[in-house]
C-alpha cells in the first residue's frame, strides 16, 4: 500500500460521500487510483451507505442485553427508516450484536462528535505530558498527540471500535454493510451500559472474553 495525500482523500470523500477513514483505506488499496478506489467503496457498499446517511430514520428498536451472569446490562436504541425493516430478523440480529458490542467493549460515546470538549482537552494534556516525559522533541509532540487521539476514539467511541465478532472491521463498517443490505439508513442513536458495582473497588474481569464465550454457545 502506498501513502496517499489528504487532498486525494478529500476528493474521494466528496465524490462518494464515504467516510474519511474508508476513503483513505480504499486509496491505499488502490495505490492512489481514485477511480479504482471509488469502485472498491461501491463494492463494499460504503458509498451507497453514505448516500443514505442523510435520510430520516425514526423507526427501529430499543434492545436490551443482560450478560448471563447478570453483571452487565445494556439498553441501546438503533433507528431505521421503516417499521417493516425494524421487525425483520436481520435488523433484530444486528441490534443484538450492537448491544453485545457495548457490553463487551464498554464504549462511552456513540461517535467522536459526542465527546465533550473538556474531556478531549484533558486527554490531550495527558498525552502531551506522556510524550514530553518520553523525551520527545517539543516540535513533534503536537503531531504525536493527534496521532494518539485516534487510539482514544477507537477505544471509547462505539462506531470506531473493532467489531467483537469480526475484528477486521469497525462497528461503523458493520453499520454501512447493513445499510447497503437493507437499503435504508441506520443510526445507532444512544445507549446506556450498567456494570454491577461500577465505581466501586473490585476485581477486574475480562468481560470481552465472557461475552464472546456466550456468543459462541
Secondary structure, DSSP 4 states (H G I P E B T S, - for coil): -----HHHHHHHHHHH---HHHHHHHHHHTTT-HHHHHHHHHHTTHHHHHHHTTS---EEEEEEEE-TTSSEEEEEEEEES-HHHHTSHHHHHHHHHHHHHHHHH--SBSSGGGS-HHHHHHHHHHHHHHHHHTT--HHHHHHHHHHHHHHHHHHHBGGGSEETTEEEEEHHHHHHHHHHHHSS--EEEEEEEEETTTTS------HHHHHHHHHT-
